[in-house]
């Protein structure tokens, strides 16, 4: 980003411009030798300092270019200072000024070349353009300036040659700076002032060349005015914030035969003809020089035409390549792989043993990488996956990228060989993939479809891609890292899923969703300590649809956020009513699920805080449940959101604990307050020693960290007693009731309270 040109950024370049113009006026006034010397020193030293300090201050790149510019300015400064003294000296000391100035021109030329390379605007036909213009300018300079100067008597030839060459140097430099403008969508201040610098330098050198025709090397301080103004503009270039834009191409370079390029070439091509008319009659040497120069221009023009045609052909080939290639991985894209499949279908004998196989791959967990580390990291992950697949798959398999994290493979062969391709794919994901400063393990869901040869290949190709895609979604539904072979019944399941997603999108507006509450109780007393708010969907035609069916659909369709917010508001509103009418005690808490997507919203703590204030519910009475993947896959945004939610006073529970990574480090790094032991371990209590040991280990770890423990899925007294034995104090499950409507839940709580009081009274009497 270019720093603002307002405020403090204006001062340096504006002050320099004002000081430079003032010093130039003092120099022109020629008040005294001392005043002129001081004015010149202010401009010269100031510009050299600006070239070294300004670009570094703004971070302009490349650094080496601006160091060269500073050195060139210093060389010019020395040349201008020395020139008046050197003009009065005998040869060869009268060339001391030129000895400093000529290296300055060379360094300035290198400066422009570095900028052009940084802007990626050095092209073959641009170089030829430069040679044509330079040759024409050199021809004109030699015949109109150098030759007349060389004919003067009483002056060394080298002085005459140098007097004629300076305009040629300026032509080259001016051409280079004009090339910079070819890649500028807008002209920033620094580009305008740099162009003005070169125009003034050309003007000054032409003036010196003209007086050189009279046999003079210096006549008046007025000859230095163009150089002084050029220095002022160069200082403004270096000190203006837009200096950082000089190395950035703002648009693609203009085409080889554009109007602006022809505006440069046309005068250069006409130079030999104009010179033939103007000076060709002076001598045979003049005519020979013009003829050689004109022939060289024609040769360069022909070479340029060939170059332009080659560039056009290369551009068309590149465009065609881009049309069928994925720009990120270089793999074939969807149109290309569709055409490839169609050709394979057409070439495969319909009655032979071989079939055309299509594999549709989708990366599991790719969205998490994008959400956690950004799209640049996601792109790097895709590139790494593509590299591994190309290295692992046999040459007979064609690989393509058809979407953000989707790949398609094609193969022709028998079923046994085709299934081995799936094994090759799984090998690619056996090792972790590098992401930023860590490594992640991801898998790929694979859908497979196959077909025999067909006389209508295009239709079969599209059908294969569609069926493989369908099978891939079936693989995802069955679990990550699986592969599924397509069968016709999958079409019905896909259609059903699409219909459910469409119905789910309107379920909130139609009032089809409701919130049910399942009690969380004290294992010893059965007293309700809290409840979990669970969303239920009652479809008008299909009836109750299981959360295991519609929650994954909501996550994939991006509906989990709005649904989660609605459930949270319904639950908080209900808790507020229960607390107000005395249905629940002050220490009763309500647990609400929160999805990973919601935890990536940096505004979630503010939203939840506002909801708590709206319903008058204390944060300590609310728990948010999240899966272990939130901690394992958590981005910096998720981590900050969790800490801010905890600072509000909310409880944070890890749901389904034990089924994922269950690492102690994650529990210590994040501000969780409790864990919920997954029902898969609870169901084995009393029958499985292994499950009991797992539960015992979870309890020991949680106690060491000061975390609360809730056991999910408790259905039998045996499970309850086993949990109490290992130290679990809270449970949730059908043993104490299913998820109930708000009124039914309130009735059950009121019924439990008298029974608890009678039991406690009986225990006291005994």
N, C-alpha and C positions, 0 to 999 in steps of 0.2 A: 504494500500500500504506500502510495506517495504521501509524505507528510503534508499536512495542511499548509497552504500558503498564507494563512491568516496568522495574526498574533505575532509571536516572537520569531516565526520563520520568515517574516517579511524583512526584518531589519537588516540582515547581512547583505543580501544582494541589492536592496534598494540603497542602502548607505554606500555600498561600493560603486553603484552606478552614478550616484550624485557626486561622490568624491572624484570619480574618474572623469566625468564631464567637466567638473570645475578645474581639475588639474590640466585637462586638455586645453581649456580656454586660457589658462595662465601660460601654458607652453606656447600657444599660438600668439599671444600678446607679446611675447619676447621682452618682458619687462626688464629682465636682467639674466645674466648667465646663471647666477645662483638660483633664481626663481625657476628658470626653465629646467635646471638640473633636478631641483627638488620635485617639481611637478612630474617630470619624467620618472623619477625614482618611485613616487607614490603609485603611479600606474603600473610600472614594470614589476616592482617588488610585490605590490598588492596582488597582481594577477598570478605571479608564480606561487605566492602563498595560498591563494584561493584554489589553484589547481591541485595542490597537495592536500589542503585541509578540507575544502568543501565536499568533494565526493566521499571522502572518508567519513565525514560527519553524518551524511545521509545514507551511508552504506551502499553507494553506487558501485556497480560492478561493470566490467572487470577492474580490479584494483590496479593491475599492471598497466592498463591503458592510460589511466589518469596519472600514474607516475611518469609515463612517457610524455604525456602532455605537459606536465610541470617541467620536465627536463627540456622539452622543445621550447617552451616559453623562456626559460632561462637562457638557452642558446640564442634565441632571437634578441633577447634583452642585451646580451653581451655584444651581438652583432651591431645593433643600433647604436649602442654607446660608443663602440670602437670606430664606427664608420666615419664620423666627422674628422677624427684624428687621422685615421688611415688614409683618407682622401688626400691629405697634404704630404704623405710620405712617398718616398720613391719606391718603385717596384722592387721586390714583391711584397713589401710591407703594406702596400695599399690594398692588399687582398685579405688583411686580417679580419675585416668585418665579414667577408664572404666565408672565411674559414669557420666562423662560428654559426653563420646563418644556414649554410647548406646542411649540416647535420641536423639542425632544427627542422628543416623540411622533411628529412628522412624519418625522423622520430614522429613528426606529425602524421606522415603517411601511414606509418605502422599503427599509430593510434586509431586511425579510421578503419584500417583493415581489421583490427581486433574488435572494434565495435560492430562492424559488418558481420564478422563471424559469430559474435554473441547474438546478433539478431537473426542469424541463419539466413542471411541475404547475399552471401557470396555465391554467385551462380556462374556457370561457364559462359553463357551469353552475356552476362553482365561484365565479365572480364574482357570479352571481345569488344563490347561497347566501349569500355575504357580505353582499350588499345586503339580503336578507330578514332575516338575523340582526341586522344593524346597525340596520335600520329598527325591528325589534321592540325591540331594546335601547334605541334612542334614544327610542322612544315611552314605554317604561317609565321611562327616566331622566328624561324631560321631565315626566311626570305625577307620579311618585313622589318625585323629588328636586328637579328644577329648579323646578317650579311651587310646591311648598311653600316652597322657599328664596326664591323671588321674592316671595312674599307677606309675607315678614318685613319689618318696618319698620326704618328706620335703617341700611340697608345698600344700597350702589349695586346696581342691577339686574345690571350686568356681573359682579359677584362671584357673585351667585346663579346666573347662567347658567353660569359656568365651573365652579362646584361641581357642577352637574348634568351637565356635559359630560365630565368626567374619566372617569366609568364607561363612557361611550359610547366614548371613545378606547380604553379597555382591552378592551371587547368586540371592537372591530375587530382589535386586535393579537392578542388571544387566538385569534380565529378564524384569523388568518393563521398563527400557530404551530401550531395544530391541523392546518391543511392540510399542513404539513410532515410530520406523522405519517402522512398518507395514503400517502406513497410510501416508507415505511420498513418493510422486511421485519423488521428488528430495531431496537430503540431503543438507539443508543449513548449513552454517558454524557452527551455534550454535548447531545443532543436532549432527554433527560430533564431536565437542569438548565435548559435554555432554557425548556422548558414550565413548570417550577417557578418560574422568574423571572417569567413573565407572570402566573401564578396569584397570586403574592405582590404584584405590582404592582396587580392588580385588587382584592385584599384591602385594600391600603393606600389606594387611591383611594376605595373604598366607605366606608372609615372616615372619611376626610376629608369625603366627601359627607354622611355621617350627622351629623357634628358641625356641618356647614354648615346643617342644618335648624334648629339651635339658634342660628344667627346667629354662629357662631364659625369662625375660620379656622385656629386652632392651640390645642391644650390641653395636650399632654403629649409628652415624648420617646417614649413608647410608640407613638405614632402613626407614628413613623419606623422602628420595628422591621421591619415587612414590607418596607419599601424597602431597609433595610440587608441583610436576608437575601436579597432579590432581587439586590442588588449582589454579594453573596458568590457566589451561584449563577451569575451572569453571568460573574464572573471565572473560576470553575471551568470554565464552558463554553469560554471563550477559551483557557484554559491546558491543557485536556485534549487528548491526541493525537487523540481521535475528532472534534475540531472539523472535520477535513478531510472528514468524511462528511456534514456538513450540506448540502453543495451537490450531493450525489450521490444520484440516485434509485435505490433498491435494488430496486424492483419497479414494475410499471405502476400508474398512479393507479387508485384504486378507481372502481367504476362509478357512474354518475350517481345511481342509486337504491339505493345500498348501505345497509346497516343503520347504519353509522357516520355517513353523511351525514344520514340521516333522524333520527338521534338529535340532531343539531344543529338540523334544520329543525322538527321537531315542536313543541318548546317555543316557538320563535319564532312559529309559526303560531297557537299558543294564546294568545299574549300579549294581542292585542286583546280576546278574549273574557273573559280573566281581569280585564283592566283595566276592562272595561265593568261587571263585577260589583263590583269593588273600589272604583273611584273614579268610575264613570260617573254616579252620582246627585248628585255634588257641584255640577255646573253644566252648562249647555248647552255651554259652551266645551270642557269635558272630553269630553262625548259627541261633539262635532264632531271634535275632535282624534283620538279613538279611531276614529271612522268613517273619516276620511281615511287614517289609518295602516293600518287594517284593509284598506281598499280597495287601498291601495298594495301591501300584502303579497300580496293575492289576484292583482293584476296581475303582480307579480314571479313568483309561483308558477306562473301560467299561462305566462309567458315561459320560465320554467325548464323546464316540462314540454315545451314546443315545442323548446327547446334540447336537452333530453335525447333526444327522439325523433330530431331531426336528427343528433345525435351518433351514435345507434345505427345510423341508416341509413348515415351516412358510414363507420362502422366495418365494417358488413357489406359495403359496396362496396369498402372497402380490403381486406378479407379475401378477397373474390372476386378482386380484382385481383392480390393476392399469390399466389393459388392458380394463376394462369395466367401469372405474370410472374416472370422471374429477378430476385431482389432486388438483385443487384450491378449489372447493366447496364440494367435496365428493359425488356429484350427479352422476347418470348414465351418460355416454357419448353417442355419436351418435350411435356407434355399438350396445350398450346395449339397447337404447330406440328403435332402429329399430327392434331388436329382440323382445322386449316387445310388440311393436305394431303388429308385425306379429303373436305373440301368441294370442293377443286379437282378431285379425281378424279371426284367425282359430277357436277360442272358441265361437265366437258370432254367434248365429243362423242367417242365411241369411234372413229368412222370419219373424223374430221376431221384436218387437217394438224398440229394442235397436240397436244403431249404435256405431261404433268406432269413437271417435272424437279426432282430433289432433290439437293442438294450437301451433303456432309458434310465439314466442315473440322476439322482437328486441328492445333494449333500445334506446330511442330517446335522443340524446345529449351525449351519452357515449364517442364518439370520441373527443368531446370537453373536457371532463374530462381528457382523456389520453393526449391530446395535451397540456392542461393547467397545469396539476399537475403531469404528468408522469404516467407510467404504474403501478407502485406500488399502487398509489391512485386508478387507475382504477380497479385493482384487489380487493382492499378493497371494492369498490363500488359493484362489482359483488358478493362478499361474502355477503354483507348486503342485496342485492336484493334476493339472494338465500335463505337466512335465513327468510326473510319476506314471500317469496312465500311458503316455507315449512310450516310456521306457519299458513298461511291464507287458504291454500287449503285443501279441505277435504281429508281424507285418501284414498278415491277411486281414486284420481288423482295421476298419476306418473309424477314426475318432473325430467327433465334432462337438462344438459348444453351441447350444441352442437357447440358452437363457442365462440368468445371473449365476445360478449354481447348478445348472442342468447340462448334462452331457449325453450324447447319443453315440452308440457304437453299432457298427454293422459288420456282419460276418456271413459267409456262405459256407455251409458244411453240414455234417450230420449232427444229430442231437448230442452225442457224447462229447464231441469236440466243442460244440457250442456251449455246453454247460461248464466246460473247463475255462472258458473265457470269464465266466462269473468268478471262478476261483482266482484268476489273475487280477481281477478288479479288487477283490477283497484284500489281496496281498498289499496293494497300494495304500490301504488305510490301516494296515497293521501297526505301522510306526507312527509316532506323533508327528504332527506338522508344526513347523515353527511359526509362531505368531508373536510379533513384537519381541519382548524379552523373555517369552515363555514358550511352552509347547502345548498344543491341544490335541486331543484325540477325537476325531470325527469319523463318522461312518457314511456310507452311501446306501440309500434305498434303491433297489434295482427292479425295474419292470421289464419283462421279456415277452416278445411276441415273435411269431415266425409265420412264414407263408411259402408256398411253392411258387414256381414260376407262373406268370400270368400274362395273357396277351394285352391286358389293360394295365400297364405297369404304374402309371401315375396314381390311379385310384388305389391300387394295392399298397403303394408306398405310403400314401397318407393314412390308410387304414392301419398299417403296421406301426407308424408313429403314434397314432391315437391309441391303439390297443396297448402298446408298450407303456405309454404315459398312464393309462388306466391301471395297468398292473403295478406300476411304480407307486401310485397312491395307495393301492392295496397293501403293498409292502410297508409303507409308512404307517398305515393303520395297525398293522400287526406288530410293529416295533422297529426300532432303528436297526440299520445294518442288514436288513433281510432282502431276499430276492424272491420274486413271484412270477410264475409263468401265467400268461394271460389265458383266461377261459371266458366263454360267452357270458356266463352268469355275472361277471364283473360289471358289464354294462348296466345291469339293473341296479347294482349297488352304487355305482357312480351317479346314476340318475337320481337315486334316492338321496344321496348326499347333497347333490345340487338342490334338490327340492327342499331338503331340511335347512340348508343354508339360507335359501330365499325366505322360508317361513320364519327362521330365527331372526332375520333382519327386521321383520315386522312384529315380532312377538311382544316386545315392550309396549309398542303403541297400542296393540290389541289387548293388553292386560293378561296375556297368557302365562307370564312368569309369576312365580310367587316364592316367598321365602319361608322355609321350614326350619325348626329349631330342634336340635338334639341335645339332651342334657349331658353335662360333664359333672360327674359326681365324686364324692369322697368314697373310696373303696370300702372303708371300715363301716361308715354310718349310712351310706346311700344318700346322703344329703346333697342336693344339687349345688354345685359351686359355680357353675357357669353353663354356657350353652354355645354350640357352634351354629352359625347361620348358614344354611345351605340352600342354594337356588334350585328350584324345581320348575319344570316346563310341562304344562298340560296343553297338549296340542288339541285343537277342536275336533280333529278327525282321527288322529292316531292315538289319542289319549296321553297318558304320562310317558314322557321320553326320558330315558336314563341320562343323568349327568355325564356318565362315561361315554355317551354317544354325542351329546351336543356341545359339551365343553371343548373337546378338541376341535370341533367345527368352528366354534366361536373364536378360538385362538388363531386358527389358520385364516379365518375371514376377517380378522381385525376387529371383532365385536366384543372381545373379552373386556376391553376397557370400559365401554358404556354399560355393559351388563354388571361388571364389578362395582362401578360407581352406584348404580341403582340398588344393588343388593346391600351395599354399605349404608346407604341412606335409609333404606327400609329397616335395616337392623337397628341402626342408632335411634330412629324414631320409635321403634317398638320398645327398645330398652328404656328410653326416657319415660314411656307410658307405664311400663312395669315398675320402674323405680318410684314414679309419682303415686301410683295406687297401692304400693306396698307389696306387690306380688313377689318381688325379689328384694333381697337385702342389699345394703350398700356395698358389700364386698363381692357381690355377684358380678361376673364378667362375661362379656359376649365376645366370641371369637369369629372373625370374618376372614375369608380367604382373599389374598391379594396375588395377582398374577405377576410373572416376571416383567411383562410388558408395562404394567402399571408402575413398577418400581424403577423404570427407566425415565419416568416423568419427574423432572427436577421440581415441579410445582406440587407434587403430591403431598408433602408435609403441610404446605399452606392450605391446600384444599381440605385435608382431613382436619386441620385445626379449625377451619371455618365451620365445618360440619359439626364438630364437637360443641362449638359455641352455639350454633343454631339450635341444637337439640338439648343443650344443657346437660351433656353427659361428660363426666370426668374421664380424662385419658386413661387413668388407672383401671377403669372398668371395661376397657376395650383391648382385645388382643388381635393382632394381624398374623395370619398364618401364611407361610411361604414354603416353597419346596427347597430342597438342598441345592438344586441347580442354581438358584439365585446367588448363593454364596460362592459356589465353584466358578460360575460363569460371570460373576458380578463385575460390572464396569465401575469406573470411578464415580459415575453419576449414581449408580445403584448403591454403592457404598455410602455416599454422602446422604442419599435419601434415607437409608436405614438409620444412620446415626441421628439425623434430624427427627425422624419419627420417634426414636427412643428418647430424645431430649424432650419431646412433648409429654412423655410419660406413658406412652403406649407399651403394651407387652408385645414382644416379637417371638413367635413360635415357629420352629422348623417342623413342617408337616411331613408325614411318611418317613420319619427318620429311620435310617438303617438300610434303606433300599438303594441309596446312591453312594456317594463317596464317604460320608460319615466321618470326616477327618477332624481330629481334635483341633488342628490349626485353624480351620474355618470357624469353628465355634468360638475360639479365642479372639479371632480377628474381627468378628462382627458382633454388634451389640444385642445378640439374641438373649431372651430371658428364659426360654424353655424349649423342650422338644416333645414331639408326639410320636410314640413308638408305633411303627406301621403294623397294621392288622395282620400282615402275613406272618409276623413273628409271634403275635399274640395267639393266633389260631393254633399254633403247635404246642402251646404250653400244656403240660400234663401228659403229653405224648412224645414230644421231641426234646431230647436232652440238649441238642444243638441250639434250638430256638431259646431254650431257657438260659443257656450260657450267653447267647447274644443279648438277651434282655438284661441279664445281670451286668454285662459289660457296659451297656448303655447307661444303666442306672448308676454304676460306679463313676463313669466319666461325667455324667451330668451333675452328680452330687459334688464332685471335685471342682466343677466350674460354677457351682451355685445355681444350677438351672432347675426349673420346675419340670416335672415329668407327667405326661398324660399318655395312657395306653388306649389305642383305638381298637375298635372291632371286638370289644369284650362281649361274649355271647353266653357264656356259661359260668356257674359258680366256681367250677374248677379253675377256669382261667383267672377269675377274680382273685381267688385265694392264692394262686401261684404268683400273681403280680404283687399281692400284699406281702407275700413271704420275701420277695427279693427287694422290697422297699418302695414299690410304686404306690403313690397315695391317691392319684386321680385316674378315673377311667371313663370311657365313652363307648357306648355300643348298645346292641339290642337288649342286653340284659336289663337295662334301665329304660328302654324305650327307643323307638325309631324316631326319625325326624318328624316333628308334628307342626301343625298349623299354630299360629300364635295363641288362639283361644284355648286349644287343646293342651298346649304346653303350660299355659298359666293354670289351668284346672289341675293338671298333674302335679305341679309344684305345690299348690294349696292342699292337695290331698296328702302329699308326702309330709308336710310340716307337722300335722297332728300326730301322725304315726310315729314320727321321730321323737316328738315330745313324750308320748306314752312309753316308748321303749326306754328313753332316758330316765323317766320316772320309775319304771319297773326296775331298771338296773340299780337306781339309787336305793330303793326300798330293800332290795335283796342284800 
